[in-house]
Amino acid sequence: MAPTASDLAARTPDTRDRYVDLLRVASLGTVVLGHWLMAAVGADGSVGNLLAVVPALQPLTWVLQIMPVFFFVGGFAHALSYRSRPVYAVFLRTRLHRLLPPTMVFIAVWTAAALTVQLAGGDTGLTGVALRLVAQPLWFIGIYLAMVALTPPLLKLHERYGWGVFCGLVAAAAGVDTLRFAAGVPYVEFLNFAFVWLAVHQLGFLRADGRIRRPSALAVTGLAGAAALVALGPYPLSMVGMPGEKVSNMSPPTLALLCHALWLIGAVELLRGPGGRLARRPAVWRAVIAANGIAMTAFLWHLTAMLGVYGAMLALDVPLPAPASAAWWAQVPPRLAAAAALTSLLVAAFRRFELPATGTGARSAPRRPGPATGSSPSAALGITLCLFGVLGLSTAGFGGLLEGRSVVLVAVDVTAPAAIAMALGGWLLVERAGRG
């Protein structure tokens, strides 16, 4: 029988950094809430973005675009995990055993649903939009897979050069934006998917070693840099992607988003004292452990729940007011409550595929590794296939599975069936390689 949240709370060592676990839960919860609030579905089933309807709300993204905090926490956890078990294949399987199974179940369920819908000819209206939208959060899974895969070499560089690695990645991100905006070099902007997010991840390594000693300097530098870039450069105000915009700070990420990440990480580090005390409260800690145990499942299915609520409203002829109107805002509380309830049902159905969590911040003592029987080449191939499959699917969506429509991932054409096959095949390779 799996241990309960109370059992895990009682076993928590005093050396555990509970604030890290709290940040993980809070960042994913903020992303879910943000997605629910931003979706603006019209009476015709079209899906818009509230931030595009009301541009005055875009400055809120400077606080609510909190995904960099999750990647920062990931770097912290990956550093501790690899140091405790420095066998590449085993490390990959250990770090991904709560991420990939629920992700692959999500992909399998939606693939079956999409095929059923398309064979029945129902892939129009909101249903057709849903087949595309529900896959979009998978980009986060793909980026996270890249971070896990590159942890061992980047951790070695960190242990040798410290802040120098982070500064090098920042310089590389700045160089990419210069080539993109000043020289018009095609495709170069996609390199910042690596440089920007790996720089954020590298800050997690620095935090694991206690080397972020002046978080106020980090916050001020990041905030000033982001403000200057938006005011003087070609960067948009919003720190999330907006429909129809020529330049997005998110996809691909820009130097402005990296500055935004610095400001956020500096801010959460400034709150480390009171945040740590809050996380040590027994009731809060039990809630954090319980939430960590279902966080990935809830994240994967929250857009399904939101679109399901809107679909039910359309089917029942519930009026959908114009986005941002007074009537629309009045509908927000019951809509959010319904989305939360439906997400809870989906979590209850699929949570068994996400193994019980012990959190991300345990400071376990290094132990002598066993024989390195895992296959590192197979594990590397597996996570590479899985990474490209998940990113490809996030771009292609589940629509058009039978037609074989392709989308461009960086500079390569990818179809949804090929992306699904790569994701599932890569996951099986990682599992098999790491069992040693």
C-alpha positions, -999 to 999 in steps of 0.1 A, spaced: 0 0 0 14 34 -10 22 57 19 -2 86 26 8 122 26 7 121 64 31 91 64 55 109 42 52 141 62 61 122 94 92 107 77 105 140 64 140 147 76 149 180 92 175 185 65 150 186 37 146 219 18 108 220 20 107 254 3 118 238 -30 88 215 -29 65 244 -21 79 263 -52 73 233 -74 36 230 -64 30 268 -65 46 272 -100 26 244 -116 -6 256 -98 0 291 -111 4 278 -147 -28 259 -145 -48 288 -131 -33 311 -157 -43 288 -186 -78 286 -172 -81 324 -170 -65 332 -203 -88 310 -224 -116 330 -240 -140 308 -259 -166 323 -282 -201 312 -289 -188 298 -322 -163 275 -305 -133 297 -313 -106 300 -286 -89 333 -281 -66 347 -255 -78 372 -228 -45 390 -229 -50 398 -265 -85 410 -258 -74 432 -229 -37 442 -236 -37 462 -203 -35 428 -185 -2 418 -201 20 433 -174 5 406 -151 26 380 -170 57 395 -154 45 379 -122 23 350 -133 47 336 -160 63 314 -134 75 284 -155 111 295 -150 108 288 -113 98 252 -121 129 247 -143 150 264 -116 137 239 -90 144 211 -115 180 221 -117 183 220 -79 167 185 -78 187 171 -107 220 181 -91 212 163 -59 198 133 -76 228 127 -100 253 132 -72 236 105 -52 235 80 -81 259 90 -109 250 63 -134 235 79 -165 208 54 -174 197 49 -138 196 86 -132 174 92 -163 149 65 -153 149 77 -117 142 113 -126 116 104 -152 96 77 -135 70 102 -123 70 122 -155 69 99 -185 43 72 -175 15 98 -169 26 116 -201 25 85 -222 -9 76 -208 -21 111 -217 -8 107 -252 -23 72 -256 -57 83 -244 -59 114 -266 -46 95 -296 -74 70 -292 -99 98 -287 -86 117 -317 -89 87 -340 -124 80 -328 -135 116 -333 -119 118 -368 -134 85 -379 -168 98 -368 -162 131 -387 -166 152 -355 -132 171 -356 -148 205 -362 -156 235 -340 -144 234 -304 -136 197 -307 -112 203 -336 -96 231 -316 -93 209 -285 -74 182 -306 -48 209 -312 -47 228 -279 -46 199 -254 -11 189 -267 4 224 -264 16 220 -227 37 191 -238 64 216 -249 71 219 -212 77 182 -209 100 183 -239 121 211 -224 123 193 -191 134 161 -208 163 180 -224 173 194 -190 174 159 -174 193 145 -204 220 172 -202 223 173 -164 255 152 -161 277 171 -185 264 205 -174 268 196 -138 304 187 -144 310 221 -161 292 238 -132 315 220 -107 345 233 -126 335 268 -136 305 277 -114 289 310 -124 310 310 -156 287 283 -172 256 304 -165 273 336 -178 283 317 -210 247 306 -216 235 341 -211 261 354 -235 250 327 -260 214 337 -257 223 374 -263 243 364 -293 214 344 -308 190 374 -304 216 397 -320 219 374 -350 182 370 -352 171 407 -349 202 426 -362 215 402 -389 182 384 -398 199 349 -397 171 323 -403 164 296 -378 191 308 -353 164 318 -328 156 282 -321 189 278 -304 175 298 -275 152 269 -265 185 255 -252 205 285 -241 177 303 -222 161 274 -204 195 257 -197 207 290 -181 177 289 -158 184 253 -151 220 261 -143 208 285 -116 193 255 -99 228 239 -97 241 271 -81 213 271 -56 220 235 -47 256 245 -38 245 276 -19 261 300 -44 231 324 -49 242 347 -21 227 380 -34 192 372 -47 183 409 -46 210 417 -72 197 389 -93 161 403 -91 171 439 -97 193 430 -127 167 408 -142 139 433 -138 159 462 -151 172 441 -180 137 429 -190 123 464 -188 151 479 -209 148 452 -236 110 456 -239 112 494 -239 141 498 -264 142 465 -284 119 444 -305 106 424 -276 68 424 -267 55 433 -233 39 399 -227 60 371 -212 37 345 -227 29 338 -263 2 359 -279 -18 349 -310 -7 366 -342 24 383 -328 55 386 -350 78 382 -321 71 360 -290 91 361 -258 82 324 -253 84 305 -285 113 306 -291 124 322 -258 143 355 -259 168 373 -239 139 393 -224 124 361 -211 158 351 -196 159 385 -178 124 379 -166 135 345 -152 163 362 -133 139 386 -117 115 358 -107 142 336 -93 158 364 -73 123 373 -60 115 337 -48 150 334 -32 144 366 -13 112 349 1 131 318 11 131 325 48 93 331 53 86 305 26 106 279 44 89 286 77 55 283 59 64 250 44 74 236 78 39 240 92 25 205 95 -7 212 76 10 231 48 37 204 44 11 176 42 -7 196 15 25 202 -4 33 164 -3 -2 155 -14 -1 181 -43 34 169 -54 20 134 -58 -5 144 -84 10 176 -98 21 162 -132 -12 144 -138 -32 176 -130 -9 196 -153 -14 172 -182 -52 171 -179 -61 206 -169 -66 219 -204 -88 188 -212 -109 198 -182 -112 234 -192 -122 226 -227 -146 200 -214 -163 227 -193 -166 250 -223 -179 221 -244 -206 213 -219 -216 250 -218 -220 250 -256 -239 217 -256 -263 230 -229 -267 264 -247 -253 283 -218 -246 318 -230 -209 326 -236 -206 364 -232 -180 384 -250 -145 379 -234 -136 405 -208 -172 418 -206 -189 422 -172 -209 391 -178 -178 371 -188 -160 381 -155 -191 371 -136 -189 336 -151 -152 332 -141 -157 318 -106 -182 290 -115 -162 282 -146 -130 278 -126 -148 257 -100 -162 234 -127 -127 231 -143 -112 223 -109 -139 197 -103 -134 180 -137 -96 181 -133 -101 163 -99 -121 136 -116 -94 132 -143 -67 131 -116 -86 104 -97 -88 84 -129 -52 87 -140 -32 94 -108 -22 57 -104 2 63 -133 21 89 -114 40 72 -86 38 86 -50 60 116 -46 86 122 -20 92 157 -35 121 174 -51 141 189 -23 154 159 -3 190 163 6 199 126 6 235 118 15 256 106 -14 259 68 -15 282 44 -33 267 36 -67 261 0 -76 274 -16 -108 267 6 -138 246 -20 -155 223 5 -172 230 11 -209 239 48 -213 239 48 -251 204 33 -252 192 57 -225 206 86 -244 189 75 -276 157 69 -258 155 103 -242 164 120 -275 136 102 -293 112 110 -265 123 146 -264 117 151 -302 85 131 -301 70 151 -273 80 185 -288 67 174 -322 34 164 -308 31 197 -288 35 215 -322 13 191 -344 -14 183 -319 -37 153 -322 -57 167 -351 -52 152 -386 -38 119 -375 -54 101 -404 -44 127 -430 -7 127 -421 -5 165 -419 30 178 -410 43 208 -391 77 223 -389 97 215 -357 126 239 -358 135 231 -395 122 196 -398 88 184 -410 71 162 -383 37 144 -384 17 136 -353 19 98 -359 57 100 -362 59 121 -331 37 97 -311 59 68 -322 91 86 -312 77 95 -278 65 60 -270 96 43 -284 119 66 -266 101 60 -233 104 23 -236 142 26 -243 147 48 -212 128 23 -191 147 -7 -204 181 10 -203 177 21 -167 165 -10 -151 200 -22 -143 
